């Protein structure tokens, strides 16, 4: 197959592993109507959280990831809060949520500090000082213990959604 883009080897990510504590953070969490600063621990206090790192809004991986998560509707079957995180601004998130009909909230992290603390930074080629998160998924329980962890090793690489669903079913 002739791809219209180059596949880039990202190597291993130095991300937290299953059984480790998920790094705490506070960032604007954007919904369809408003946004406010929210800590990860505020979300996990209500139950497990599926934290989905993704490239900037408007990129094709972002579109594929959120279309798939929307279509799978795991929040209807599993007791889980699904949230995303990217470098996009709250305004861009509101547009993505509206355009894609995404029923989830998205953290805005323009400086990419959360991806740094999770070890999932992707430096963009040819753009000095510009980075974004590589696609990554973490299932975090009420104590912020990671129950499932995956990070892309190639660009582009998308999550194994069946493996994520298996983890959700296992940690009901």
HELIX and SHEET records of a PDB file:
HELIX    1   1 UNK A   40  UNK A   44  1                                   5    
HELIX    2   2 UNK A   60  UNK A   72  1                                  13    
HELIX    3   3 UNK A   74  UNK A   76  5                                   3    
HELIX    4   4 UNK A   90  UNK A  100  1                                  11    
HELIX    5   5 UNK A  113  UNK A  118  1                                   6    
HELIX    6   6 UNK A  161  UNK A  170  1                                  10    
SHEET    1   A 2 UNK A   8  UNK A   9  0                                        
SHEET    2   A 2 UNK A 154  UNK A 155 -1                                        
SHEET    1   B 7 UNK A  35  UNK A  39  0                                        
SHEET    2   B 7 UNK A  26  UNK A  30 -1                                        
SHEET    3   B 7 UNK A 105  UNK A 108 -1                                        
SHEET    4   B 7 UNK A  80  UNK A  86  1                                        
SHEET    5   B 7 UNK A  48  UNK A  53  1                                        
SHEET    6   B 7 UNK A 136  UNK A 140 -1                                        
SHEET    7   B 7 UNK A 146  UNK A 151 -1                                        
SHEET    1   C 2 UNK A 121  UNK A 123  0                                        
SHEET    2   C 2 UNK A 131  UNK A 133 -1                                        
END                                                                             
